[in-house]
Amino acid sequence: MRLKTYIAIYLLILAVLFSSVGMVSFYLTRSQIEMLTNKSEGQFQAISGSLARDITAIYSRGGGANAVQDVVRGYAHYYRRHNVDIHVSAGSVPNTVMNLHAPEIHIVGSLPGDFFYVLNYSLDISENIASMRDIQSMLLLSAVIFSGIAAVALHFILSALFRPLVVVAKTSRKIAGGNFGERIPVSANNELAQVAHDFNKMAERIEQQIETLEAEAENKQQFVDNFAHEMRTPLTSIFGYAEYMQKAPLNEGELIDFSGRIMHKASYLQGIASSLLQLAMLREYSAEMNEISVPRLFDDIARTLKGEFDAAGIEFSREINAQTLHGQGDLIKCLLLNLCQNALRACADSSAGTIKMSAQHDATGITLSVSDNGCGIPQASLSKVTEPFYRADKARKNGGAGLGLTLCRKIAEVHGAELRISSEVGVGTRVAFVSRGSAPHPGNF
């Protein structure tokens, strides 16, 4: 592009330059010829008038042709010093005729008066023509020198103008080659600098999109790997129990025992399928925002989990400082049930486990939280616990499939809320559903 631009502009410069030189040369030549022509006409009229007067005087004094020739020779000698050649001959011409033949201007005309003489006037303009040619040569040489200077100057000007575009092209090739962190240095403050700035913004967006796609691809692959791992263990157990029941002679008690184990593993798979179905449904879901009674919601969850709390010896408490919450009731209940069940599993090895469910409000919204004094989550795992099938302690036998917090995060997202997790190993965990919706109605219960 730079070469094409260079050639086009340079050809335009040459066309304008040499056209201008040609026009100036033509104008100067024409002006010079007109000036010489006017000069010749003036001299011819002056000479013919002066000769006519002298010849009239000669004839009045009784002079003859010889005297006329002497006078003509005197005129010819005088004007020859001015590059003019004159000749007088007997006869007449009907009109004065002027011819321009390089390198002279020739005029023929009759002398005024009653006598018949013809004046031949010739002006030598060879010096004038040589001078005009010298001027034309100087103009042409100046044009050639200027065209050379213009070629060099145009090269440097276009190089400076196209340098940012060259940098953009090189940077584009590097980005296309996979170096998405490449950027254009911006040091000026002009239109090209703005282009470079916009290009950097575009490259940054591309880099962010690529990083997002890579992260999503990695997450999908991790999801597939984790899903296969989670499915393999219960399926292997189910297949093993079923094969043993088919081939081994079992009594009624053993059949009941193995059937129960198969049902337990099948229930685990059913739980995974149900959670995955819920996650799929929530992907493009918009929650129905209704008014939910927080005390009634907490009572419902307490009744649902009372048997599990009692069986595990867990001390369960509630703190309610908000009366209503706007959201979809079944989803909020599902979220709190998952959080409480996670807390139950975290307190499984604790001799004095406690779980607290609370509702707090402020000027901008409401916060629902579940706290426990269980095993806690390592700090390195806090950012990953909401990923599908992720478990901070994979060796724990009482852990779930790793979909509970993922489901809770999606429920929070469809409500325009945030799921905040804080934990310390050996101290406990607090998971909060922070809603910033319409202002709640406070109350103490």
C-alpha positions as CSV (number, residue, x, y, z in Angstrom):
1,M,0.0,0.0,0.0
2,R,2.8,2.4,0.9
3,L,4.5,1.7,-2.5
4,K,1.3,2.2,-4.4
5,T,0.7,5.5,-2.6
6,Y,4.3,6.6,-3.2
7,I,4.0,5.9,-6.9
8,A,0.6,7.6,-7.3
9,I,1.6,10.7,-5.4
10,Y,5.0,10.9,-7.1
11,L,3.4,10.6,-10.6
12,L,0.9,13.3,-9.6
13,I,3.8,15.6,-8.5
14,L,5.7,14.9,-11.7
15,A,2.6,15.6,-13.8
16,V,1.8,18.9,-12.0
17,L,5.5,20.0,-12.0
18,F,6.3,19.3,-15.7
19,S,2.9,20.6,-16.8
20,S,3.7,23.8,-14.9
21,V,7.1,24.0,-16.5
22,G,5.6,23.5,-19.9
23,M,3.0,26.2,-19.3
24,V,5.6,28.6,-18.0
25,S,7.9,27.9,-21.0
26,F,5.1,28.4,-23.4
27,Y,4.0,31.6,-21.8
28,L,7.5,33.0,-21.7
29,T,8.1,32.1,-25.3
30,R,4.8,33.6,-26.5
31,S,5.5,36.8,-24.5
32,Q,8.9,37.1,-25.9
33,I,7.8,36.6,-29.5
34,E,4.9,39.1,-29.1
35,M,7.4,41.6,-27.6
36,L,9.8,41.1,-30.5
37,T,7.0,41.3,-33.1
38,N,5.8,44.5,-31.6
39,K,9.3,45.8,-31.6
40,S,9.8,44.8,-35.2
41,E,6.6,46.5,-36.3
42,G,7.5,49.6,-34.5
43,Q,11.0,49.7,-36.0
44,F,9.7,49.0,-39.4
45,Q,7.2,51.9,-39.2
46,A,9.9,54.2,-37.9
47,I,12.5,53.2,-40.5
48,S,10.0,53.4,-43.4
49,G,8.8,56.8,-42.3
50,S,12.3,58.1,-41.8
51,L,13.4,56.8,-45.2
52,A,10.4,58.2,-46.9
53,R,11.1,61.6,-45.5
54,D,14.8,61.4,-46.5
55,I,14.0,60.1,-50.1
56,T,11.5,62.9,-50.5
57,A,14.2,65.4,-49.5
58,I,16.6,63.9,-51.9
59,Y,14.2,64.1,-54.8
60,S,13.3,67.7,-53.9
61,R,16.9,68.6,-54.1
62,G,17.2,66.9,-57.5
63,G,19.1,63.9,-56.3
64,G,18.8,60.5,-58.0
65,A,18.9,56.8,-57.3
66,N,22.5,56.8,-56.2
67,A,21.8,59.3,-53.4
68,V,18.9,57.1,-52.3
69,Q,21.2,54.0,-52.1
70,D,23.7,56.0,-50.1
71,V,21.0,56.9,-47.6
72,V,19.8,53.3,-47.5
73,R,23.3,52.0,-46.9
74,G,23.7,54.5,-44.0
75,Y,20.4,53.2,-42.4
76,A,21.6,49.6,-43.0
77,H,24.9,50.2,-41.4
78,Y,23.3,51.8,-38.4
79,Y,20.7,49.1,-37.7
80,R,23.0,46.2,-38.4
81,R,24.5,46.9,-35.0
82,H,21.1,46.2,-33.6
83,N,20.7,42.8,-35.4
84,V,18.4,44.4,-38.0
85,D,19.0,44.0,-41.8
86,I,17.2,46.4,-44.1
87,H,17.1,46.5,-47.9
88,V,15.3,48.9,-50.2
89,S,14.3,47.9,-53.7
90,A,12.3,49.5,-56.5
91,G,8.7,48.4,-56.9
92,S,5.7,48.1,-54.6
93,V,3.6,45.5,-52.7
94,P,-0.1,45.9,-52.1
95,N,0.2,45.3,-48.3
96,T,2.8,45.1,-45.5
97,V,3.6,41.5,-44.9
98,M,5.3,40.1,-41.7
99,N,6.7,36.6,-41.5
100,L,8.2,34.9,-38.5
101,H,10.9,32.3,-39.5
102,A,13.4,31.2,-37.0
103,P,15.8,32.7,-36.4
104,E,14.4,36.1,-37.8
105,I,11.4,38.3,-38.2
106,H,10.9,39.5,-41.8
107,I,8.7,42.4,-42.8
108,V,8.1,43.6,-46.3
109,G,6.2,46.8,-47.1
110,S,6.0,49.8,-49.4
111,L,7.5,53.1,-48.3
112,P,4.9,55.8,-47.8
113,G,4.8,58.5,-50.5
114,D,4.3,58.9,-54.2
115,F,7.5,56.9,-55.1
116,F,7.7,53.2,-55.5
117,Y,10.2,51.7,-53.1
118,V,9.9,48.4,-51.1
119,L,11.5,48.1,-47.6
120,N,12.7,44.7,-46.6
121,Y,13.2,44.5,-42.8
122,S,14.8,41.5,-41.1
123,L,15.3,41.2,-37.3
124,D,17.8,38.5,-36.2
125,I,16.3,36.9,-33.1
126,S,18.7,34.0,-32.8
127,E,20.1,35.5,-29.5
128,N,16.6,35.8,-28.1
129,I,15.8,32.3,-29.1
130,A,19.0,31.0,-27.5
131,S,18.2,33.0,-24.3
132,M,14.7,31.5,-24.2
133,R,16.1,28.0,-24.7
134,D,18.5,28.6,-21.8
135,I,15.6,29.7,-19.6
136,Q,13.7,26.6,-20.7
137,S,16.7,24.4,-19.9
138,M,17.1,26.0,-16.5
139,L,13.4,25.5,-15.8
140,L,13.6,21.8,-16.9
141,L,16.8,21.3,-14.8
142,S,15.1,22.9,-11.8
143,A,12.1,20.6,-12.3
144,V,14.3,17.5,-12.5
145,I,16.2,18.6,-9.3
146,F,13.0,19.3,-7.5
147,S,11.5,16.0,-8.6
148,G,14.5,14.2,-7.1
149,I,14.2,16.2,-3.9
150,A,10.4,15.5,-3.9
151,A,11.1,11.8,-4.3
152,V,13.3,11.6,-1.3
153,A,11.1,13.9,0.8
154,L,8.0,11.9,-0.2
155,H,9.7,8.7,0.8
156,F,10.5,9.9,4.3
157,I,7.1,11.6,4.7
158,L,5.2,8.4,3.7
159,S,7.5,6.3,5.9
160,A,6.6,8.5,8.9
161,L,2.9,8.4,8.0
162,F,2.8,4.7,7.4
163,R,5.0,3.7,10.3
164,P,2.0,3.3,12.7
165,L,0.2,1.2,10.1
166,V,3.2,-1.0,9.7
167,V,3.3,-1.4,13.4
168,V,-0.4,-2.3,13.4
169,A,0.2,-4.8,10.6
170,K,3.1,-6.4,12.5
171,T,1.1,-6.5,15.7
172,S,-1.9,-8.0,13.9
173,R,0.3,-10.8,12.5
174,K,1.7,-11.5,16.0
175,I,-1.8,-11.6,17.4
176,A,-3.0,-13.8,14.6
177,G,0.0,-16.1,15.4
178,G,-1.3,-16.6,18.9
179,N,0.6,-13.8,20.8
180,F,-2.6,-12.2,22.2
181,G,-0.7,-10.1,24.7
182,E,1.0,-8.0,22.0
183,R,0.1,-4.3,22.0
184,I,0.9,-1.1,20.0
185,P,2.9,1.5,21.8
186,V,1.0,4.8,21.7
187,S,3.1,8.0,22.2
188,A,1.4,10.6,20.0
189,N,-1.9,12.3,20.2
190,N,-3.4,12.3,16.7
191,E,-5.8,10.3,14.5
192,L,-3.4,7.4,14.0
193,A,-2.7,7.3,17.7
194,Q,-6.4,7.0,18.2
195,V,-6.5,4.1,15.7
196,A,-3.7,2.4,17.7
197,H,-5.5,3.0,20.9
198,D,-8.7,1.5,19.5
199,F,-6.7,-1.4,18.1
200,N,-5.2,-2.1,21.6
201,K,-8.7,-2.1,23.1
202,M,-9.8,-4.5,20.4
203,A,-6.8,-6.7,21.1
204,E,-7.5,-6.6,24.8
205,R,-11.1,-7.7,24.2
206,I,-9.9,-10.5,22.0
207,E,-7.4,-11.6,24.6
208,Q,-10.1,-11.6,27.2
209,Q,-12.4,-13.5,25.0
210,I,-9.7,-16.1,24.2
211,E,-8.9,-16.4,27.9
212,T,-12.6,-16.8,28.6
213,L,-13.0,-19.5,25.9
214,E,-9.9,-21.3,27.2
215,A,-11.2,-21.2,30.7
216,E,-14.6,-22.4,29.6
217,A,-13.0,-25.2,27.6
218,E,-10.9,-26.2,30.6
219,N,-14.0,-26.1,32.8
220,K,-16.0,-28.2,30.4
221,Q,-13.2,-30.7,30.2
222,Q,-12.9,-30.8,34.0
223,F,-16.7,-31.1,34.3
224,V,-16.6,-34.1,31.9
225,D,-13.7,-35.7,33.8
226,N,-15.3,-35.1,37.2
227,F,-18.7,-36.4,36.0
228,A,-17.1,-39.5,34.6
229,H,-15.3,-40.1,37.9
230,E,-18.5,-39.5,39.9
231,M,-20.6,-41.8,37.8
232,R,-18.0,-44.6,37.6
233,T,-17.8,-45.5,41.3
234,P,-21.6,-46.0,41.9
235,L,-22.1,-47.7,38.6
236,T,-19.2,-50.1,39.3
237,S,-20.7,-50.9,42.8
238,I,-24.2,-51.4,41.3
239,F,-22.8,-53.7,38.6
240,G,-20.7,-55.6,41.1
241,Y,-23.7,-56.1,43.5
242,A,-26.0,-57.1,40.7
243,E,-23.5,-59.6,39.3
244,Y,-22.9,-61.1,42.7
245,M,-26.6,-61.5,43.3
246,Q,-27.0,-63.2,39.9
247,K,-24.2,-65.7,40.4
248,A,-24.0,-66.4,44.1
249,P,-26.7,-68.3,46.1
250,L,-28.0,-65.8,48.7
251,N,-30.5,-66.1,51.5
252,E,-33.3,-63.6,52.1
253,G,-31.3,-61.4,54.4
254,E,-28.4,-61.1,52.0
255,L,-30.7,-60.3,49.1
256,I,-32.3,-57.5,51.2
257,D,-28.8,-56.2,52.1
258,F,-27.5,-56.1,48.5
259,S,-30.7,-54.7,47.2
260,G,-30.5,-51.9,49.7
261,R,-26.9,-51.1,48.7
262,I,-27.9,-51.0,45.0
263,M,-30.8,-48.7,45.9
264,H,-28.5,-46.5,47.8
265,K,-26.1,-46.1,44.9
266,A,-29.0,-45.7,42.5
267,S,-30.4,-42.9,44.8
268,Y,-26.9,-41.2,44.7
269,L,-27.0,-41.3,40.8
270,Q,-30.6,-40.0,40.9
271,G,-29.5,-37.1,43.1
272,I,-26.7,-36.3,40.6
273,A,-29.2,-36.4,37.7
274,S,-31.6,-34.2,39.5
275,S,-29.0,-31.6,40.3
276,L,-27.7,-31.6,36.8
277,L,-31.3,-31.2,35.5
278,Q,-31.8,-28.3,37.9
279,L,-28.6,-26.6,36.7
280,A,-29.6,-27.1,33.1
281,M,-33.0,-25.5,33.8
282,L,-31.4,-22.6,35.6
283,R,-29.0,-21.8,32.7
284,E,-31.4,-19.4,30.9
285,Y,-34.0,-19.1,33.7
286,S,-35.6,-16.0,35.1
287,A,-36.8,-16.3,38.7
288,E,-40.4,-15.4,39.6
289,M,-40.0,-12.7,42.2
290,N,-42.7,-13.2,44.8
291,E,-42.9,-12.1,48.4
292,I,-41.6,-14.9,50.7
293,S,-42.2,-15.1,54.4
294,V,-38.8,-15.6,56.0
295,P,-40.0,-17.1,59.3
296,R,-42.3,-19.5,57.5
297,L,-39.4,-20.5,55.2
298,F,-37.0,-21.1,58.1
299,D,-39.7,-23.2,59.9
300,D,-40.2,-25.3,56.8
301,I,-36.5,-26.0,56.5
302,A,-36.2,-26.8,60.2
303,R,-39.0,-29.3,60.0
304,T,-37.6,-30.9,56.9
305,L,-34.1,-31.4,58.4
306,K,-35.1,-32.1,62.0
307,G,-34.6,-35.8,61.8
308,E,-31.2,-35.4,60.2
309,F,-30.2,-32.8,62.8
310,D,-31.3,-35.0,65.7
311,A,-29.7,-38.1,64.3
312,A,-26.3,-36.3,63.9
313,G,-26.6,-34.6,67.3
314,I,-26.4,-31.2,65.7
315,E,-27.6,-28.1,67.6
316,F,-29.6,-26.0,65.1
317,S,-30.5,-22.4,65.7
318,R,-32.2,-19.6,63.8
319,E,-31.8,-15.8,63.9
320,I,-34.4,-13.8,62.0
321,N,-34.1,-10.1,61.6
322,A,-36.2,-9.8,58.4
323,Q,-39.8,-10.6,57.7
324,T,-40.1,-10.9,53.9
325,L,-37.8,-11.6,51.0
326,H,-38.5,-11.2,47.3
327,G,-37.7,-14.3,45.2
328,Q,-38.9,-17.7,44.0
329,G,-39.8,-19.7,47.0
330,D,-38.9,-23.2,45.9
331,L,-35.5,-22.1,44.6
332,I,-34.7,-20.2,47.8
333,K,-35.7,-23.2,49.8
334,C,-33.6,-25.5,47.7
335,L,-30.6,-23.2,48.2
336,L,-31.0,-23.2,52.0
337,L,-31.5,-27.0,52.1
338,N,-28.3,-27.5,50.2
339,L,-26.4,-25.2,52.5
340,C,-27.8,-26.9,55.6
341,Q,-27.0,-30.3,54.2
342,N,-23.4,-29.2,53.4
343,A,-23.2,-27.9,57.0
344,L,-24.4,-31.3,58.3
345,R,-21.7,-33.1,56.4
346,A,-19.1,-30.6,57.6
347,C,-20.1,-31.3,61.2
348,A,-20.2,-35.0,60.8
349,D,-17.0,-35.6,62.7
350,S,-17.7,-33.0,65.3
351,S,-18.8,-34.0,68.8
352,A,-20.7,-30.7,69.4
353,G,-21.7,-29.6,65.9
354,T,-23.8,-26.4,65.6
355,I,-25.5,-24.9,62.6
356,K,-27.0,-21.5,62.5
357,M,-29.4,-20.1,59.8
358,S,-29.9,-16.4,59.9
359,A,-31.7,-13.6,58.0
360,Q,-30.3,-10.1,58.2
361,H,-31.3,-6.8,56.4
362,D,-29.8,-3.5,55.7
363,A,-30.8,-0.4,53.6
364,T,-30.2,-2.1,50.2
365,G,-31.4,-5.7,50.7
366,I,-31.4,-8.9,52.7
367,T,-28.8,-11.6,53.5
368,L,-29.6,-15.2,54.2
369,S,-26.7,-17.3,55.6
370,V,-25.9,-20.7,57.0
371,S,-23.0,-21.0,59.5
372,D,-21.4,-24.1,61.0
373,N,-18.5,-25.0,63.3
374,G,-17.4,-28.0,61.1
375,C,-14.2,-28.9,59.4
376,G,-14.0,-25.8,57.3
377,I,-12.7,-25.3,53.7
378,P,-9.0,-24.6,52.9
379,Q,-8.4,-21.1,51.5
380,A,-7.0,-22.5,48.3
381,S,-10.3,-24.3,47.6
382,L,-12.7,-21.4,48.3
383,S,-12.6,-20.1,44.8
384,K,-13.3,-23.6,43.4
385,V,-16.0,-25.0,45.6
386,T,-18.8,-23.7,43.4
387,E,-17.4,-25.6,40.4
388,P,-19.4,-28.7,39.4
389,F,-18.2,-32.0,41.1
390,Y,-15.5,-30.1,43.1
391,R,-14.9,-31.3,46.6
392,A,-12.3,-29.7,48.9
393,D,-11.6,-33.1,50.6
394,K,-12.0,-35.9,48.1
395,A,-11.1,-38.5,50.7
396,R,-14.2,-37.7,52.8
397,K,-16.7,-40.6,52.4
398,N,-19.7,-38.5,53.6
399,G,-19.2,-35.8,50.9
400,G,-21.8,-35.2,48.2
401,A,-21.3,-35.2,44.5
402,G,-20.0,-31.6,44.5
403,L,-23.0,-30.1,42.8
404,G,-24.7,-28.4,45.9
405,L,-22.8,-25.2,45.9
406,T,-22.9,-25.1,42.1
407,L,-26.6,-25.2,42.3
408,C,-26.7,-22.6,45.0
409,R,-24.5,-20.2,42.9
410,K,-26.9,-20.6,40.0
411,I,-29.9,-19.9,42.2
412,A,-28.2,-16.8,43.5
413,E,-27.4,-15.7,39.9
414,V,-31.0,-16.0,38.6
415,H,-32.1,-13.9,41.6
416,G,-29.5,-11.2,40.8
417,A,-27.8,-12.0,44.1
418,E,-24.3,-13.1,45.2
419,L,-23.1,-16.2,47.0
420,R,-20.4,-15.3,49.4
421,I,-18.3,-18.1,51.2
422,S,-16.0,-17.6,54.1
423,S,-14.3,-20.4,55.9
424,E,-11.4,-21.4,58.1
425,V,-10.2,-25.0,58.5
426,G,-11.1,-26.3,62.0
427,V,-13.2,-23.3,62.8
428,G,-16.2,-23.5,60.4
429,T,-17.8,-22.1,57.3
430,R,-20.4,-19.4,56.5
431,V,-22.2,-19.2,53.2
432,A,-24.3,-16.2,52.6
433,F,-27.0,-15.4,49.9
434,V,-26.7,-11.6,49.5
435,S,-29.7,-10.1,47.8
436,R,-29.7,-6.5,46.7
437,G,-33.2,-6.2,45.5
438,S,-36.1,-4.3,46.9
439,A,-35.9,-3.1,50.5
440,P,-37.1,-5.8,52.9
441,H,-39.5,-5.3,55.8
442,P,-37.6,-5.6,59.0
443,G,-38.9,-7.4,62.1
444,N,-37.8,-9.4,65.1
445,F,-39.2,-12.9,65.8
